[in-house]
Amino acid sequence: MVVFQVFAVIFCLLCALYVFYYTIFSPFVFSSWVSEIKTAENDEYIFDLAYKLVKSCNNTECVMNRIWYFVTRNISYEKDTFFENYLNLNNSVYQTLGERKGDCENKAILALSLLKSLGADNLYIVVEKDHTCWARKERRDVIRFYNCNLDGEYEYMISVD
């Protein structure tokens, strides 16, 4: 009986932590991602890198694809540890570029930082159940997703404009 009560208490605590994370902590995490993008978008190094990647492009589609290609080909995937993931550590654009590795959030933040440095707008961080990617609203009724798994649903879409 005591074992069951201990188990029930632990289960309730885990449920409370889950609710806390998704209702209280998640908005803080998302705002820190947007803050990182807004900081990096004004950086000369980020702009120079983005410009070198897209200088021969003559349309938005080319720009988006070149940035997507750079990030997916040059930044290897490395999953965050438990604490890095839940404490929102290691989301620096400069760390991702320097180490040439990161998780899906790092890749999305880097791609959006490069795009914002070039003056792109209508950009979003897309949070799926177990993945983060990015999107650009092309017209009122058309959103193009990049590096997303999209099985038709996402949990959050956060504007970075």
Backbone as numpy.savetxt, mean C-alpha at the origin, in Angstrom:
# Nx Ny Nz CAx CAy CAz Cx Cy Cz
-13.14 -27.70 33.80 -13.96 -26.50 33.80 -13.10 -25.24 33.80
-12.03 -25.23 34.59 -11.14 -24.08 34.67 -10.44 -23.86 33.31
-10.06 -24.96 32.67 -9.39 -24.86 31.37 -10.32 -24.21 30.36
-11.59 -24.60 30.39 -12.57 -24.01 29.48 -12.73 -22.51 29.74
-12.76 -22.11 30.99 -12.90 -20.69 31.34 -11.69 -19.89 30.88
-10.51 -20.44 31.06 -9.29 -19.76 30.60 -9.32 -19.61 29.08
-9.71 -20.69 28.41 -9.82 -20.64 26.95 -10.83 -19.58 26.51
-11.96 -19.51 27.17 -12.99 -18.54 26.84 -12.50 -17.10 27.04
-11.77 -16.86 28.11 -11.21 -15.53 28.38 -10.20 -15.15 27.30
-9.32 -16.08 26.95 -8.32 -15.80 25.92 -9.01 -15.53 24.58
-10.02 -16.32 24.26 -10.76 -16.12 23.02 -11.41 -14.73 22.99
-12.02 -14.32 24.08 -12.65 -13.00 24.17 -11.62 -11.88 24.02
-10.46 -12.05 24.62 -9.40 -11.04 24.49 -8.92 -10.93 23.05
-8.76 -12.05 22.38 -8.34 -12.03 20.97 -9.40 -11.37 20.10
-10.65 -11.65 20.36 -11.73 -10.99 19.61 -11.72 -9.48 19.85
-11.50 -9.06 21.07 -11.44 -7.63 21.39 -10.26 -6.97 20.67
-9.11 -7.64 20.64 -7.95 -7.10 19.93 -8.23 -6.98 18.44
-8.90 -7.95 17.87 -9.26 -7.91 16.45 -10.16 -6.71 16.16
-11.18 -6.54 16.98 -12.10 -5.41 16.80 -11.36 -4.09 16.97
-10.49 -4.00 17.98 -9.71 -2.78 18.19 -8.86 -2.47 16.97
-8.18 -3.47 16.44 -7.29 -3.24 15.30 -8.07 -2.71 14.10
-9.19 -3.33 13.79 -9.91 -2.95 12.58 -10.81 -1.73 12.74
-11.11 -1.30 13.95 -11.94 -0.12 14.11 -11.17 1.10 14.60
-10.16 0.90 15.40 -9.41 2.01 15.97 -8.05 2.19 15.29
-7.31 1.11 15.16 -5.92 1.20 14.70 -5.80 1.32 13.19
-6.67 0.66 12.42 -6.56 0.67 10.95 -6.57 2.08 10.36
-7.47 2.97 10.77 -7.42 4.32 10.20 -6.07 5.01 10.45
-5.46 4.77 11.60 -4.13 5.33 11.87 -3.10 4.76 10.90
-3.17 3.46 10.66 -2.25 2.81 9.73 -2.41 3.41 8.34
-3.64 3.53 7.87 -3.88 4.05 6.54 -3.40 5.49 6.41
-3.63 6.29 7.44 -3.19 7.69 7.36 -1.67 7.78 7.35
-0.99 6.85 8.02 0.48 6.87 7.98 0.98 6.49 6.59
0.26 5.62 5.88 0.64 5.28 4.50 0.51 6.51 3.61
-0.61 7.20 3.74 -0.85 8.40 2.93 0.20 9.46 3.26
0.53 9.61 4.53 1.55 10.56 4.96 2.91 10.23 4.33
3.26 8.95 4.31 4.52 8.53 3.69 4.54 8.88 2.20
3.43 8.66 1.53 3.34 8.99 0.10 3.47 10.48 -0.12
2.79 11.27 0.69 2.84 12.73 0.53 4.23 13.28 0.85
4.95 12.65 1.77 6.32 13.07 2.06 7.24 12.75 0.89
7.12 11.54 0.37 8.01 11.10 -0.71 7.71 11.78 -2.04
6.46 12.19 -2.27 6.11 12.77 -3.56 6.85 14.09 -3.83
7.32 14.76 -2.79 8.03 16.02 -2.96 9.55 15.85 -2.91
10.00 14.63 -2.88 11.42 14.35 -2.79 12.05 14.34 -4.18
13.18 15.02 -4.33 13.85 15.13 -5.62 14.33 13.77 -6.14
14.83 12.93 -5.25 15.30 11.60 -5.66 14.16 10.76 -6.21
13.00 10.80 -5.55 11.83 10.04 -6.00 11.37 10.57 -7.36
11.34 11.88 -7.52 10.94 12.46 -8.80 11.92 12.06 -9.90
13.22 12.17 -9.63 14.23 11.82 -10.65 14.08 10.36 -11.09
13.88 9.47 -10.14 13.70 8.06 -10.46 12.44 7.86 -11.31
11.34 8.45 -10.89 10.08 8.32 -11.63 10.23 8.88 -13.05
10.88 10.04 -13.16 11.04 10.66 -14.48 11.88 9.77 -15.40
12.95 9.18 -14.88 13.78 8.29 -15.69 12.97 7.10 -16.18
12.06 6.62 -15.36 11.26 5.46 -15.74 10.26 5.77 -16.84
9.75 7.00 -16.88 8.63 7.30 -17.78 8.93 8.37 -18.83
10.18 8.79 -18.94 10.47 9.94 -19.81 10.08 9.71 -21.26
10.04 8.49 -21.72 9.66 8.24 -23.11 8.16 8.00 -23.29
7.39 8.05 -22.21 5.94 7.83 -22.29 5.25 9.07 -22.84
4.18 8.83 -23.59 3.40 9.96 -24.10 1.92 9.86 -23.71
1.60 8.94 -22.78 0.22 8.86 -22.29 0.20 8.26 -20.88
-0.90 8.43 -20.22 -1.05 7.99 -18.82 -0.91 6.48 -18.69
-1.45 5.75 -19.63 -1.38 4.29 -19.57 0.08 3.81 -19.55
0.90 4.42 -20.37 2.33 4.08 -20.40 2.98 4.39 -19.06
2.69 5.54 -18.49 3.27 5.93 -17.20 2.88 4.92 -16.12
1.60 4.60 -16.03 1.13 3.66 -15.01 1.80 2.29 -15.18
1.89 1.83 -16.42 2.48 0.52 -16.66 3.98 0.49 -16.39
4.68 1.57 -16.71 6.13 1.60 -16.43 6.41 1.58 -14.93
5.62 2.33 -14.18 5.80 2.33 -12.72 5.45 0.94 -12.16
4.33 0.38 -12.61 3.94 -0.96 -12.16 5.03 -1.97 -12.49
5.55 -1.91 -13.70 6.60 -2.85 -14.12 7.85 -2.69 -13.26
8.27 -1.46 -13.02 9.46 -1.21 -12.19 9.29 -1.82 -10.80
8.17 -1.54 -10.18 7.96 -2.01 -8.81 7.87 -3.53 -8.76
7.13 -4.13 -9.67 6.97 -5.59 -9.61 8.25 -6.33 -10.00
9.06 -5.74 -10.87 10.29 -6.42 -11.32 11.51 -6.13 -10.44
11.52 -5.02 -9.77 12.72 -4.61 -9.04 12.62 -4.69 -7.52
11.43 -4.85 -7.01 11.24 -4.96 -5.56 10.73 -6.37 -5.28
11.58 -7.19 -4.68 11.16 -8.56 -4.40 10.22 -8.57 -3.19
9.34 -9.57 -3.19 8.36 -9.67 -2.12 8.99 -10.30 -0.88
8.80 -9.64 0.25 9.20 -10.22 1.53 8.13 -9.90 2.53
7.53 -10.92 3.07 6.44 -10.75 4.02 6.96 -10.14 5.32
6.18 -9.22 5.87 6.50 -8.64 7.18 6.41 -9.70 8.26
7.18 -9.49 9.32 7.00 -10.34 10.50 5.68 -9.94 11.16
5.25 -10.71 12.10 3.99 -10.42 12.80 3.98 -9.01 13.35
5.06 -8.62 14.05 5.09 -7.30 14.68 5.23 -6.18 13.66
6.00 -6.38 12.61 6.11 -5.36 11.57 4.76 -5.11 10.93
4.02 -6.16 10.69 2.73 -6.05 10.04 1.71 -5.33 10.93
1.58 -5.75 12.17 0.53 -5.19 13.02 0.92 -3.90 13.71
2.19 -3.57 13.72 2.61 -2.29 14.28 2.95 -1.28 13.19
2.72 -1.68 11.93 2.91 -0.79 10.79 4.35 -0.31 10.67
5.29 -1.20 10.81 6.70 -0.85 10.68 7.17 -1.10 9.25
8.28 -0.52 8.89 8.94 -0.77 7.60 8.10 -0.37 6.39
7.47 0.80 6.43 6.72 1.26 5.27 7.39 2.47 4.60
8.68 2.63 4.79 9.39 3.75 4.20 9.72 3.47 2.73
9.43 4.43 1.89 9.76 4.33 0.46 11.26 4.15 0.29
12.02 4.87 1.07 13.49 4.85 0.93 14.05 3.50 1.38
13.46 2.92 2.42 13.89 1.60 2.88 13.55 0.54 1.81
12.37 0.64 1.24 11.97 -0.31 0.20 12.91 -0.22 -1.00
13.23 1.00 -1.43 14.15 1.16 -2.55 15.56 0.69 -2.20
16.02 1.05 -1.01 17.37 0.69 -0.60 17.57 -0.81 -0.46
16.59 -1.49 0.11 16.70 -2.93 0.33 16.21 -3.73 -0.87
15.48 -3.05 -1.78 14.91 -3.69 -2.98 14.01 -4.88 -2.62
13.30 -4.71 -1.51 12.35 -5.74 -1.10 11.28 -5.09 -0.22
10.15 -5.74 -0.15 9.07 -5.26 0.69 7.82 -6.09 0.49
6.84 -5.85 1.33 5.58 -6.58 1.16 4.66 -5.78 0.24
3.42 -6.22 0.10 2.51 -5.56 -0.84 2.24 -4.10 -0.47
2.21 -3.78 0.83 2.01 -2.38 1.22 3.20 -1.52 0.79
4.41 -2.04 0.99 5.60 -1.30 0.58 5.59 -1.03 -0.92
5.19 -2.03 -1.70 5.14 -1.87 -3.15 4.09 -0.84 -3.56
2.93 -0.90 -2.93 1.87 0.06 -3.26 2.29 1.47 -2.88
2.88 1.64 -1.70 3.33 2.96 -1.25 4.41 3.50 -2.18
5.34 2.65 -2.59 6.40 3.08 -3.52 5.81 3.50 -4.86
4.94 2.67 -5.42 4.35 2.99 -6.72 3.57 4.31 -6.66
2.78 4.48 -5.63 1.98 5.71 -5.51 2.88 6.93 -5.26
3.96 6.76 -4.53 4.90 7.86 -4.31 5.53 8.30 -5.63
5.94 7.33 -6.43 6.52 7.65 -7.75 5.50 8.37 -8.63
4.28 7.86 -8.65 3.24 8.48 -9.47 2.88 9.88 -8.98
2.74 10.04 -7.67 2.41 11.37 -7.12 3.53 12.37 -7.40
4.79 11.93 -7.39 5.90 12.85 -7.67 5.82 13.39 -9.09
5.17 12.65 -9.98 4.99 13.08 -11.37 3.72 13.90 -11.55
2.97 14.08 -10.47 1.75 14.88 -10.54 0.49 14.09 -10.83
0.56 12.78 -10.79 -0.64 11.97 -11.04 -1.68 12.22 -9.95
-2.94 12.09 -10.33 -4.01 12.28 -9.36 -5.02 11.14 -9.47
-6.06 11.19 -8.66 -7.08 10.15 -8.60 -6.50 8.78 -8.26
-5.55 8.77 -7.34 -4.87 7.54 -6.94 -5.40 7.03 -5.60
-5.40 5.71 -5.45 -5.94 5.07 -4.26 -5.08 3.90 -3.80
-4.99 3.73 -2.49 -4.48 2.49 -1.92 -5.70 1.58 -1.79
-5.58 0.36 -2.26 -6.68 -0.60 -2.19 -6.26 -1.70 -1.23
-7.06 -1.89 -0.19 -6.77 -2.92 0.81 -7.75 -4.06 0.59
-7.20 -5.18 0.15 -7.99 -6.38 0.00 -7.89 -7.17 1.31
-8.49 -8.33 1.36 -8.49 -9.09 2.61 -7.07 -9.38 3.11
-6.22 -9.90 2.25 -4.85 -10.24 2.65 -3.82 -9.63 1.72
-4.14 -8.51 1.13 -3.24 -7.93 0.12 -3.51 -6.44 0.00
-2.49 -5.70 -0.38 -2.63 -4.26 -0.62 -2.11 -3.96 -2.01
-2.83 -3.14 -2.74 -2.43 -2.79 -4.10 -2.81 -1.33 -4.35
-2.85 -0.89 -5.60 -3.20 0.49 -5.87 -4.11 0.59 -7.08
-4.75 1.75 -7.20 -5.69 1.96 -8.30 -5.68 3.41 -8.72
-6.17 3.64 -9.94 -6.33 5.01 -10.44 -7.71 5.12 -11.05
-8.42 6.14 -10.63 -9.74 6.40 -11.20 -9.53 7.16 -12.51
-9.87 6.54 -13.62 -9.64 7.14 -14.93 -10.79 8.04 -15.36
-11.98 7.60 -15.07 -13.19 8.39 -15.30 -14.13 8.13 -14.15
-15.22 8.82 -14.13 -16.15 8.69 -13.03 -16.58 7.24 -12.77
-16.72 6.47 -13.83 -17.21 5.11 -13.68 -16.15 4.04 -14.01
-14.89 4.45 -14.17 -13.83 3.50 -14.53 -12.67 3.62 -13.56
-12.38 2.52 -12.86 -11.22 2.46 -11.97 -10.33 1.34 -12.47
-9.07 1.63 -12.69 -8.12 0.61 -13.12 -7.27 0.21 -11.92
-7.19 -1.09 -11.68 -6.45 -1.63 -10.54 -5.10 -2.15 -10.99
-4.08 -1.97 -10.14 -2.73 -2.41 -10.44 -2.22 -3.30 -9.31
-1.70 -4.45 -9.70 -1.10 -5.39 -8.75 -2.12 -5.90 -7.73
-3.38 -5.97 -8.13 -4.45 -6.41 -7.23 -4.85 -7.84 -7.57
-5.31 -8.56 -6.57 -5.82 -9.91 -6.77 -7.31 -9.89 -7.09
-7.96 -8.83 -6.72 -9.40 -8.60 -6.86 -10.24 -9.78 -7.30
-10.89 -10.34 -6.35 -11.90 -11.34 -6.65 -13.27 -10.68 -6.56
-13.29 -9.41 -6.91 -14.54 -8.66 -6.91 -14.77 -7.83 -5.68
-13.91 -7.98 -4.67 -14.15 -7.25 -3.43 -12.85 -6.69 -2.87
-12.97 -5.61 -2.15 -11.87 -5.07 -1.38 -12.46 -4.48 -0.11
-11.61 -4.35 0.90 -12.10 -3.87 2.19 -12.10 -2.35 2.27
-11.02 -1.73 1.78 -10.90 -0.27 1.84 -10.30 0.24 0.54
-10.68 1.47 0.19 -10.05 2.18 -0.91 -9.79 3.58 -0.38
-8.50 3.90 -0.19 -8.13 5.15 0.47 -7.51 6.09 -0.55
-8.05 7.28 -0.69 -7.51 8.27 -1.62 -6.19 8.81 -1.11
-5.25 9.02 -2.00 -3.96 9.62 -1.61 -3.82 11.02 -2.21
-4.90 11.58 -2.72 -4.86 12.94 -3.28 -5.01 13.98 -2.20
